[in-house]
Protein backbone atom coordinates (compact mmCIF):
# COMPACT_ATOMS: atom_id res chain seq x y z
CA UNK A 1 0.00 0.00 0.00
CA UNK A 2 1.30 3.44 -0.92
CA UNK A 3 -0.44 6.54 0.38
CA UNK A 4 -3.53 4.39 1.23
CA UNK A 5 -3.73 3.12 -2.38
CA UNK A 6 -3.60 -0.62 -2.99
CA UNK A 7 -1.19 -1.82 -5.68
CA UNK A 8 -2.81 -4.47 -7.90
CA UNK A 9 -1.07 -6.56 -10.56
CA UNK A 10 -3.28 -7.87 -13.37
CA UNK A 11 -2.36 -11.26 -14.82
CA UNK A 12 -3.46 -12.17 -18.36
CA UNK A 13 -1.86 -15.55 -19.03
CA UNK A 14 -3.58 -17.99 -21.39
CA UNK A 15 -3.48 -21.01 -19.07
CA UNK A 16 -4.44 -21.34 -15.44
CA UNK A 17 -1.13 -22.98 -14.54
CA UNK A 18 0.80 -20.03 -15.99
CA UNK A 19 -1.49 -17.62 -14.18
CA UNK A 20 -1.03 -19.29 -10.81
CA UNK A 21 2.72 -19.70 -11.33
CA UNK A 22 3.06 -15.98 -12.08
CA UNK A 23 0.89 -15.08 -9.08
CA UNK A 24 3.04 -17.21 -6.77
CA UNK A 25 6.15 -15.43 -8.05
CA UNK A 26 4.59 -12.19 -6.78
CA UNK A 27 4.15 -13.56 -3.26
CA UNK A 28 7.14 -11.66 -1.88
CA UNK A 29 6.77 -8.58 -4.07
CA UNK A 30 5.48 -5.28 -2.59
CA UNK A 31 2.02 -5.56 -4.17
CA UNK A 32 -1.30 -5.81 -2.33
CA UNK A 33 -3.61 -7.49 -4.81
CA UNK A 34 -3.51 -9.84 -7.76
CA UNK A 35 -6.23 -9.56 -10.39
CA UNK A 36 -6.87 -12.86 -12.13
CA UNK A 37 -8.17 -11.93 -15.57
CA UNK A 38 -10.00 -15.21 -16.04
CA UNK A 39 -11.49 -14.00 -19.32
CA UNK A 40 -8.04 -14.48 -20.91
CA UNK A 41 -7.99 -18.22 -20.21
CA UNK A 42 -8.47 -20.22 -23.43
CA UNK A 43 -10.29 -22.51 -22.94
CA UNK A 44 -11.80 -21.65 -19.56
CA UNK A 45 -11.06 -24.50 -17.12
CA UNK A 46 -13.64 -26.33 -15.05
CA UNK A 47 -14.81 -24.57 -11.88
CA UNK A 48 -12.93 -26.99 -9.64
CA UNK A 49 -9.72 -25.99 -11.39
CA UNK A 50 -10.49 -22.27 -11.24
CA UNK A 51 -10.80 -22.54 -7.47
CA UNK A 52 -7.03 -23.19 -7.34
CA UNK A 53 -6.46 -19.44 -7.58
CA UNK A 54 -7.73 -19.23 -4.02
CA UNK A 55 -4.56 -20.96 -2.81
CA UNK A 56 -2.39 -18.03 -3.89
CA UNK A 57 -1.11 -16.16 -0.83
CA UNK A 58 -2.11 -12.66 -1.83
CA UNK A 59 -5.47 -10.96 -1.80
CA UNK A 60 -7.18 -11.85 -5.06
CA UNK A 61 -9.59 -10.14 -7.47
CA UNK A 62 -11.53 -12.48 -9.75
CA UNK A 63 -12.42 -10.80 -13.05
CA UNK A 64 -14.28 -12.39 -15.96
CA UNK A 65 -14.55 -9.37 -18.25
CA UNK A 66 -16.97 -9.64 -21.21
CA UNK A 67 -16.03 -8.38 -24.66
CA UNK A 68 -18.51 -5.51 -24.41
CA UNK A 69 -16.43 -4.08 -21.52
CA UNK A 70 -13.05 -4.58 -23.17
CA UNK A 71 -12.44 -8.13 -21.94
CA UNK A 72 -11.99 -11.45 -23.69
CA UNK A 73 -14.96 -13.47 -22.43
CA UNK A 74 -17.58 -14.46 -24.99
CA UNK A 75 -19.50 -16.69 -22.58
CA UNK A 76 -23.27 -16.43 -22.45
CA UNK A 77 -24.18 -14.06 -19.63
CA UNK A 78 -25.92 -16.74 -17.57
CA UNK A 79 -22.81 -18.94 -17.57
CA UNK A 80 -20.49 -16.01 -16.87
CA UNK A 81 -22.59 -14.92 -13.90
CA UNK A 82 -22.71 -18.51 -12.65
CA UNK A 83 -18.91 -18.66 -12.53
CA UNK A 84 -18.75 -15.38 -10.60
CA UNK A 85 -21.37 -16.72 -8.17
CA UNK A 86 -19.32 -19.87 -7.61
CA UNK A 87 -16.17 -17.86 -6.89
CA UNK A 88 -18.11 -15.74 -4.42
CA UNK A 89 -19.37 -18.85 -2.64
CA UNK A 90 -15.76 -20.08 -2.43
CA UNK A 91 -14.86 -16.80 -0.66
CA UNK A 92 -12.54 -15.13 -3.17
CA UNK A 93 -11.31 -11.86 -1.61
CA UNK A 94 -12.73 -9.52 -4.28
CA UNK A 95 -14.94 -10.00 -7.31
CA UNK A 96 -15.16 -7.52 -10.19
CA UNK A 97 -18.77 -7.20 -11.38
CA UNK A 98 -19.58 -5.08 -14.41
CA UNK A 99 -22.36 -2.54 -13.91
CA UNK A 100 -24.04 -3.96 -17.04
CA UNK A 101 -24.10 -7.53 -15.66
CA UNK A 102 -27.50 -9.22 -15.80
CA UNK A 103 -28.81 -9.54 -12.24
CA UNK A 104 -26.06 -7.27 -10.90
CA UNK A 105 -28.00 -6.40 -7.74
CA UNK A 106 -28.49 -10.07 -6.79
CA UNK A 107 -24.82 -10.80 -7.42
CA UNK A 108 -23.75 -7.92 -5.20
CA UNK A 109 -26.11 -9.15 -2.48
CA UNK A 110 -24.66 -12.67 -2.66
CA UNK A 111 -21.16 -11.24 -2.31
CA UNK A 112 -22.19 -9.23 0.74
CA UNK A 113 -23.73 -12.34 2.31
CA UNK A 114 -20.44 -14.17 1.78
CA UNK A 115 -18.25 -11.31 3.03
CA UNK A 116 -16.66 -10.91 -0.41
CA UNK A 117 -15.62 -7.39 -1.39
CA UNK A 118 -17.05 -6.10 -4.65
CA UNK A 119 -15.72 -3.84 -7.38
CA UNK A 120 -18.63 -2.54 -9.46
CA UNK A 121 -17.01 -1.58 -12.76
CA UNK A 122 -17.82 0.32 -15.91
CA UNK A 123 -15.42 0.58 -18.85
CA UNK A 124 -16.02 3.27 -21.45
CA UNK A 125 -13.84 2.13 -24.33
CA UNK A 126 -14.36 4.93 -26.83
CA UNK A 127 -13.87 8.11 -24.84
CA UNK A 128 -14.47 10.02 -21.61
CA UNK A 129 -17.83 11.68 -20.90
CA UNK A 130 -18.19 15.17 -19.50
CA UNK A 131 -17.68 15.64 -15.78
CA UNK A 132 -21.45 16.03 -15.37
CA UNK A 133 -22.11 12.72 -17.13
CA UNK A 134 -19.38 10.97 -15.13
CA UNK A 135 -20.98 12.18 -11.91
CA UNK A 136 -24.37 10.94 -13.14
CA UNK A 137 -22.89 7.51 -13.86
CA UNK A 138 -21.11 7.38 -10.51
CA UNK A 139 -24.25 8.39 -8.62
CA UNK A 140 -26.27 5.64 -10.32
CA UNK A 141 -23.60 3.04 -9.58
CA UNK A 142 -23.33 4.20 -5.97
CA UNK A 143 -26.97 3.24 -5.35
CA UNK A 144 -26.09 -0.44 -5.82
CA UNK A 145 -23.94 -0.42 -2.67
CA UNK A 146 -20.80 -2.18 -3.89
CA UNK A 147 -17.61 -2.04 -1.81
CA UNK A 148 -15.86 0.04 -4.48
CA UNK A 149 -16.87 1.66 -7.74
CA UNK A 150 -14.50 1.48 -10.70
CA UNK A 151 -14.84 3.77 -13.71
CA UNK A 152 -12.34 3.40 -16.54
CA UNK A 153 -12.42 5.54 -19.68
CA UNK A 154 -10.41 6.05 -22.85
CA UNK A 155 -8.38 9.27 -22.67
CA UNK A 156 -8.16 11.39 -25.81
CA UNK A 157 -7.07 14.79 -24.48
CA UNK A 158 -6.14 16.74 -21.34
CA UNK A 159 -9.75 17.65 -20.62
CA UNK A 160 -10.55 13.95 -20.22
CA UNK A 161 -7.85 13.71 -17.56
CA UNK A 162 -9.32 16.69 -15.73
CA UNK A 163 -12.81 15.18 -15.83
CA UNK A 164 -11.56 11.97 -14.22
CA UNK A 165 -9.60 13.91 -11.63
CA UNK A 166 -12.69 15.88 -10.67
CA UNK A 167 -14.66 12.64 -10.41
CA UNK A 168 -12.28 11.33 -7.74
CA UNK A 169 -12.78 14.53 -5.72
CA UNK A 170 -16.56 14.23 -6.13
CA UNK A 171 -16.52 10.63 -4.91
CA UNK A 172 -14.37 11.60 -1.94
CA UNK A 173 -17.00 14.13 -0.85
CA UNK A 174 -19.66 11.40 -0.88
CA UNK A 175 -17.51 9.01 1.15
CA UNK A 176 -17.81 6.28 -1.48
CA UNK A 177 -14.49 4.61 -2.39
CA UNK A 178 -13.71 4.89 -6.08
CA UNK A 179 -11.17 3.49 -8.52
CA UNK A 180 -10.53 5.69 -11.55
CA UNK A 181 -8.38 4.72 -14.52
CA UNK A 182 -7.66 6.37 -17.85
CA UNK A 183 -6.94 4.01 -20.74
CA UNK A 184 -4.68 4.59 -23.72
CA UNK A 185 -1.27 6.22 -24.08
CA UNK A 186 -2.55 9.60 -22.90
CA UNK A 187 -4.16 7.85 -19.94
CA UNK A 188 -0.85 6.63 -18.52
CA UNK A 189 -0.55 9.66 -16.29
CA UNK A 190 -3.81 8.74 -14.56
CA UNK A 191 -2.17 5.52 -13.35
CA UNK A 192 -0.02 7.75 -11.13
CA UNK A 193 -2.18 10.85 -10.68
CA UNK A 194 -5.35 9.01 -9.64
CA UNK A 195 -3.90 7.19 -6.62
CA UNK A 196 -2.22 10.38 -5.42
CA UNK A 197 -5.58 12.15 -5.48
CA UNK A 198 -7.55 9.33 -3.87
CA UNK A 199 -8.27 6.42 -6.22
CA UNK A 200 -8.27 3.34 -3.97
CA UNK A 201 -6.58 0.80 -6.28
CA UNK A 202 -4.07 1.31 -9.06
CA UNK A 203 -3.75 -1.50 -11.60
CA UNK A 204 -0.31 -2.50 -12.86
CA UNK A 205 1.06 -5.21 -15.09
CA UNK A 206 3.79 -7.79 -15.18
CA UNK A 207 6.64 -6.08 -17.11
CA UNK A 208 5.82 -6.29 -20.82
CA UNK A 209 2.32 -7.71 -20.31
CA UNK A 210 -0.19 -4.85 -19.91
CA UNK A 211 -3.75 -6.03 -19.30
CA UNK A 212 -5.22 -2.71 -20.46
CA UNK A 213 -4.11 0.08 -22.81
CA UNK A 214 -1.61 2.36 -21.07
CA UNK A 215 -1.08 0.14 -18.03
CA UNK A 216 2.36 0.52 -16.40
CA UNK A 217 4.31 -2.35 -14.89
CA UNK A 218 4.27 -2.65 -11.12
CA UNK A 219 7.97 -1.87 -10.63
CA UNK A 220 7.65 1.49 -12.41
CA UNK A 221 4.38 2.31 -10.65
CA UNK A 222 5.75 1.61 -7.18
CA UNK A 223 8.97 3.53 -7.86
CA UNK A 224 7.14 6.63 -9.12
CA UNK A 225 4.52 6.64 -6.35
CA UNK A 226 7.16 6.27 -3.65
CA UNK A 227 9.04 9.20 -5.15
CA UNK A 228 5.97 11.43 -5.30
CA UNK A 229 4.14 10.57 -2.06
Buried (B, 14 or more C-beta within 10 A) or exposed (E): EBEEBBBBBBBBBEEBEEBBEBBBEBEEBEBBBBBBBBBBBEEBBEEEEBBEBBEBEBBBBBBBBBEEBBBBBEBEBEEBBEBBBBBBBBEBBBBBBBBEBEBBEEBBBBBBEBEBBBBBBBBBEEEBBEBEEBBEBBBEBBEBEBBBBBBBBBBBEEEBBEBBBBBBEBBBEEEBBBBBBBBBEBBBBBBBBBBBBBBBBBBBBBEEBBBBBBBBBBBBBBEBBEEEE
